[in-house]
Amino acid sequence: MTSAIEHRKGRTLVGIVISDKSDKTIVVRVETLVKHPRLGKYVRRRKKCTAHDPMNECGIGDKVKIVEYRPMSRNKRWHLVSVLEKAI
């Protein structure tokens, strides 16, 4: 199942898990750098994404890869692909 999810078309994001309190759900903070239109310096933008974690394998602080997926609930539109780095 993971390989089928990994090869789906759609956006793929990398972020850090900030919450794993819900069952089979994680909240991932994704950071992107955007150039400010007037100042020209790069600004860090953060977004929280709710992702489906079917095996409850993630913990707080893990670096994960998520992919866009069909809506699974009111807020869940992402699916966990893999854990890139475990937190210490």
Buried (B, 14 or more C-beta within 10 A) or exposed (E): EEEEBEEBEEEEBBBBBEBBEEEBBBBBEBEEEEEEEEEEEEEEEEEEBBBBBEEEBBEEEBBBBBBBBEEBEEEBBBBBBBBEEEEE
